[in-house]
Every structure is written in C-alpha cells, then in structure tokens.
Amino acid sequence: MKKLTHFAIIAFFLFSLPLFAKYTSVTDSTGFPQYCHYAAQNNNEFLSFRKSTQCLDVVDTVNKYQGIAYLKYLHADYPHLLNDLNHYIENDNVGNPIKHSFGKYGKICPTSLRYLKILGDLEKLFSPKEPIKIIEIGGGYGGQCRILFQSLPIAEYIIIDLPEVLELIQRYLEKNNIYNVTYMPPNEIPDSLSCDLLISNYAFSECEKEIQTTYINKVLKNAKHGYMLCNYLSPDYRNFFCFAKNEIMKEMQKLNLNPIILPEAPLTNKNNYLLIW
C-alpha cells in the first residue's frame, strides 16, 4: 500500500503540471516545486522528503563516488572542516536522506560533502571576517544555507526561489533553528538588490534566458563577490533556452563584473564550471 501511495503521489504531480506551461527553469518543469509544497505541508512526507524521487532527481544528486571525490578534496585542501565533520553533517538529521558509508567518517549523504566543500571554497576565496549579506539563487531544500550559517559570519541571508520551494526550505531551516533568512520569489526581486556575496549551485545556469537576464540586471550587477557553479545545457534540452557560457560572460562583462571561469573541482560533469568574481 505504501508503494502504491508513493506512485500515486508522483502521478498526481506529473498530471497536475500544465501541458503548455511556460517554465522559468529546468527544475520548474520537473514537478519539483509541486512536491516541495506537498512535503512542506504534509508532516509524514516531510520526515523523509530527501528520499523522494523529486529530491533525488533535483537536489540530492551527488552519488557515492562523487562523495568520495569531495571527501578527498576536503582532506587535501580543507582538513579543518573534517575535524568538525560531525557538526556539519547534522545537516542530514532532517529529511532522512540516503547515506553511504565513508570509512572512518561514518555514514553521510554525499550532497552534504558538496555543501561542505563549497563552504571551504568560500572561506578560501573571500575570507569573510566581518558579518556579510549573502544571496543564494536557488536554495534546494536549504542544506547549503544551513552549513554556511554554521561557519560564516552572516548578517543577512536571502534565498531566491519559487514560492513552493521556499515553503520547504523555510520549514527545513526552521527545523534546524535558523530564522534569520529572507525568502524571496523571483517576481518580488526589487530593481536593485545588493549583497556582499552571491552564490548559486547550478540554479542560475538552469534558468530560462529571460530569468537569467533578470538575475543579471537586478542581482548579479550589485553583488560585490560571486560564486556560481554552472552546468551547460544544450540549446535543445527539453526545448529550454539558457545563456551559453560565453553569453553569460559577455552579459556580466557589460556590467564590469570581471568574472573568472574556473573548472569545477572535483568535476562532476564534463561541462560544469565555476564562475567567480
């Protein structure tokens, strides 16, 4: 009965999607926002939302072998974070994610290792000492935000995402006693939104070109620093049109952002890259 119920839920989300809807991002077209609303409102579903098909397809996408690569990277470049690993992987106490055994480090959800590696990158690249304002484009379920709150001096944190996704993020973060967050749907972004650091884990690069332009003109241009992991989608991907890498660079250079392209490390897809400024 439980299995049948699970399939019924998936079918409901698929058939509830508008047939000719205009999607703002690849994630928007998957039914993930509808699932987030459901998981945020349903107590039983929330308990194990990170095991859902939707979450595994969109957010908890890091497999065990990629997790090993992140762990090796952390060991080589950010060993201080591993000294307090148990503190950070409390990230996995909510949502019942799938965990894998990583030897002496125990069982961990590999996605949490990605979030931890990104924390190490931000500390190394930007070395924030004073409280900073962070904007995150595409918040997933809130895991990256939670881990950053554990180490960085944060004065203000804004997550921009679809309203249904923000429902789940807010419930997750408040379950982890994190309340100093502003939840902002894309259509509520003011004409000028500034920050000390803008981050995005693949979300910006998966947005439709019109939405990317809005982010560039309203958010990126006013960000003192930026850290955006990007994945390249072919122009015919689900008939979805995003800026190519060179187009993103040109748009940012128009705003004198002086972006730098670095390889994703560790590389989880041959077309992925890191954009910083």
N, C-alpha and C positions, 0 to 999 in steps of 0.2 A: 504493500500500500504506500509506503514512504517513497519508493522508487517511482511509482505511478504519479504520485503527487508532485515530485520533482519535475517529471516530464511535462506535467500539466502546466506548471508554473512557466517553464521555458516556452511552451506553445503559446501561452497567454501573451507573453511579452512579444514574441515574434509576430503574432497576428494582430497585436494592438498597434504595431508600427504603421504609420500612414504609408500607403502604397507609393505615392509620388511625393513624399515629403522632401523638403529642402534641408539637407543636413548641414550642420556647421562644422563637423569634424568626423573623422573615421569612427571614433568612439560613439558619437551620436547616432550613427547608422546601425549599431550592433544590438541595440536594446539595453545596453548597459545603464543609461540614465533611468529607464523604467524600473530596472531591477534595483538600483540604488534606492529609489523611492520606496519600493516594496520592503527591502531589507531594513531601511531606517524606521519604517512604521510597524514592522512585524517582529515581535520580541524573539520568537523561536528562530526566525530566519537570520536575525542579527547575530545570534550566538555562533553561527558557522558561516557567515556570509563570504569569508575568504576561501571557502571550499567550493563556492558556486561556480558553475561554468562561466558565467559572465565575468566574475572577478579573475578567474584563471586566464581567461582569454584577453583581458584588457589590462589588469594591474599586476597581479601576482604571476608574471610571465617568466620569471627567472628560473631556469631549471637547475638541477643539482650540479651539473658540470660547469655551468656559468658561475654558480655559487662558489665552487672550488677556486675558480679563477679570481673572483672578487676576494676571497679569503687570502689567497697568495699575494694579491696586490696589497691588501691591508697589512699583512705580515711584513712585507718588504718596505712599504712606504709610510704606513700609519700604525706602527705597532702599539702606540699609546692607546689607540682606540680598542684594541683587542684586550688590553689589560683590564678594561672595564666592560667587557663584552656582555656579561650577564645583565648589566644595567641597560644596555641598548636593546637587547633582544627581548626585553619586556614588551617591546613592540608587538610581539607575537602572542601576547596573553589575551588579546581581544580578537574575536572573529574566527578562531580555531583554524588557522592556516595549515596547509600541508607542510610538514617539516621533514628535513633529511638529516641524517647523521653526518657530522663533520669531525669525526675522531674525537680528540680531546676537548673540542669545543662543544660537543653535545649536539642535540637536535635543534636546527634553526631553519626558518623559512628563508630560502635564498634571496628573496626580494629584500629582506631586511639587511642583508650583507651589501646589496647595491646601495641602499639608502645610507648605510654607514660609510661606504667608500666615498659617496658624494659629500658627506659631511667632512671627511678628511680633505677632499679637494678644495672645498670652500675655505676651510681653515688655512690651507697652504697658499691658495691663490690670493685671498683677500684679507686674511689676518685681522678680522674684526676685533677691536679691543673695546670700543665704546658701543652702547646699545644701538642697533641698526633696525631699519624698516625693511622688511622682506615682502616681495610679492611673488606668489607662485601661480603660474599659469597651468591649470590642470592639476588638481590636488589628489587624484587617485582615490584612495579611501582615507587619506590623512597621515599615512605612515611616514613620509618624508618630513612633513611638518613636525610630527612628534619627536623624531630623532634630532632634528635641528634644535628644537626647544630644550633638549637635554644638555646641549653644549654651547651653543652660540648665544651671545648677548643680544637678545631680541627685544626691541622696544615696541614693535608693531608688526603684525603678520597678516597679510591679506591673501586669501585664496580666491582665484577667479575660476569659476567652473559653471556648468549648467545647474539650475536650481535643484533638480532631483539628485544630482551627485553631491551637491553641497549639503543636502539633508543627511546623507550617510556620513560624510566627512565630519560634520558637526557632532553627530551622535558618537562617532568613534573617538574624536578628540575630547569631548566632554566626559566620556567614559574613562579617559586617561587623565582627567583633571586638567585639561588645557582649555582655557576660556578666553585668553587674550588674542582672539582671532576674529578678523572681519571676513564674512562670506559674501562674495560679490558676483552676481551673474554677469555675463558679458554685456548684456544690454543696459546695465547700470553703471558701466565704467564712465567716470567723468571725462571731460575733454582733456584734462591733464592730471595724470596720476603718477606721482614721483615716488622713488624709493632708493635706498642705498644698494640693494641687491635684488635682481630679478632672477628667478630660477624657473626651469621647466624641464621635466623629464619626458621628452618626446611629444608632449601635448601640443606645443606650438607648431611643430613641423607636420602634425597630422590634421591641422585645422584647414578648412577651406580658405582659398586665397583671399576672399573678401574679409574674412575674420582675421586672418594674419595681418592684413593691411591695417585693420582697426587696432590690433595689438601694437603694431609697429608705431603707428602715429599717436596713440594715446598712452601707451605704457613703456615700450622699449626706449623711445626717444628721451624719456625722463628718468631712466634708470642709470644711476651712477656706474654700476657694475652689472654684469650679466653672466649667467651660467646656464646654457641651454643645450641639453642633449637632444640631438635631432636624428630622425631616420628619414631616408629618402623614399618617397612613394612615387612609382612610375605614374606618368600623366593619365594612364588609362585604368588606374587602380579603382575599381568599383565606380568608374565614371566620376572620380573625385579629383578636383584640381587644386593643387597646392603649389607654392613657390618652390622652384628648384633651388639647389644650394647657391648657385651663382646669382640667382634673382634675389634671394634673401640678403646676400652680401651687398648687392647694389642698392637695395632699398635702405639698408642700415647705413651705408656709406653716405647716402644723401643727407642723413641726419648727423653726420660727423661722429658716429659711434665707434669707428675704428675697430671693427670686430676682428677676431683672430680665430681661424679654424684649426682645431687640434683633432687628432684621432681619438675616437672613443677608446678608453683603456679601463679594463680589458675590453676588447672588441667583441660585441655580442651579435653583430650582424655586419657583413662586409660593407654595407652602405651607410652605417651610422657614423656620426661625427659629433664633436663638441664645439660649440660656438661660445666664445667668451669675449668680454670687453671690460 
